[in-house]
Amino acid sequence: MAEIKLDVKIKPLADRVVVKRLEEEEAKTPAGIIIPDTAKEKPQKGIVVAVGPGKLDEKGNRIPMEVKVGDKVIFAKYAGSEVKIGGEEYLIMREDDILAVVEE
């Protein structure tokens, strides 16, 4: 797994997670036609680069996060807000928008 380093420190709040999208391999149709970048959908896989402390329950207790920095995740199609930090694009999303952790 490639190590991800942020030039700018970013600390997500509550149950938010910062994710760097993983680049998809070149897309081809079954007939072998290469799909241009403008027609491809953005990948729904990424690597967690920062994690918030977790949200508070109704009694004020902190609920720990299930994901951690370095986890490879699959997230909902329209999850999060895109931000550009130090020339790189990231997604800031709630932990609830993460559908699964990919284990290799």
NORPEUR-V729658 format. One record per helix or strand. SS is the DSSP state (hx for helix, st for strand). FROM is the first residue (numbers start at 1). LEN is the number of residues. If there is no record, write none. Layout:
# NORPEUR-V729658
ss & from & len
SS & FROM & LEN
SS & FROM & LEN
This chain:
# NORPEUR-V729658
ss & from & len
st & 16 & 6
st & 28 & 1
st & 34 & 1
hx & 37 & 3
st & 45 & 7
st & 56 & 1
st & 62 & 1
st & 72 & 4
st & 81 & 5
st & 88 & 7
hx & 95 & 3
st & 98 & 5
